[in-house]
């Protein structure tokens, strides 16, 4: 499992990519979160979390990466943590 973290402008770009599949477009979170976290599973699924201090909000439940955006998000991430 990869935990990708995004801050500032990269957070905005990651939100746009992660929610591009939605007909209504990506949600507007503004400065609601200090970081965006995308958790990528080994089988190609991912979830999106908005973190603010010690609190986290699930922004997108785990779904398949049908748009094949995980490699792009990995390159965009400010930091990546690998976990088993």
N, C-alpha and C positions, 0 to 999 in steps of 0.2 A: 504494500500500500504506500502511496506517495501522498504526503500532505504538502500542498503548495500554498504559499502565503503571498498576498499582493497588498501593496500600499500605494496611496496617492493616485496618480494618473494611471498606474498599472492596474489598480483596483477597478477603475472605470472601464478600462479596455477588457479586463477579464470578465466583468459583468456583461458587457456587450457580447462577447463571444459565448459565454456560458448560457445566455438566455436568447441567443439569436434564433432558436427554433420556435419561439413563441410568436404567434401572429401579431400580438399587441406590442411586440418589441421588449427590450429589457426593462426591468423595473428601475425607477429612479430612487436611489437610496441616499444620495447626497453624502453628507458627512456622518451618517448614522452609525457607521462602523469604523473602528480604528484599523481593522484589517479584514480582508476577505480571505477565506480559506476554502480551497477546493481539495476534496479528498478523492483520489483516484484509486480504484480497486484494480487488482491484477487482471480481472476479466473484462476490463474496459468500461466499467460503470463508474459514475462519479456523483458526488453530492456537493452542494455549495452552502457554506456557512458564513454568516456575518458575525464577526467577533468584536466585542467592545468591552475592554477590561477582562473581567473573569466571566462575563456573560456571553452566550452565543445564541444566535437565532438560526434555525434551519431555513434557508432561503429556497432550496430546491432539494427535494428528496432524491435518493439514489436512482439514477436512470442510466440507460445505455448511451454511449457516446456515438450516436448514429451519424452525427455531423463530422466525426473524426477531428475534434478540436483539441483533444488532450495534448498532443505533441506541441501545438502552438501555445497552449497555456503553460506548458512546462518551460518553454523558452522565455516566456514573458514573466514568470514568477520571480519575486524578489528573493525568496528562499524556498528550499525544498527539504523536507524531512522524510527519510525512508523508515518505514515501520513494517514489522512482520504481521 
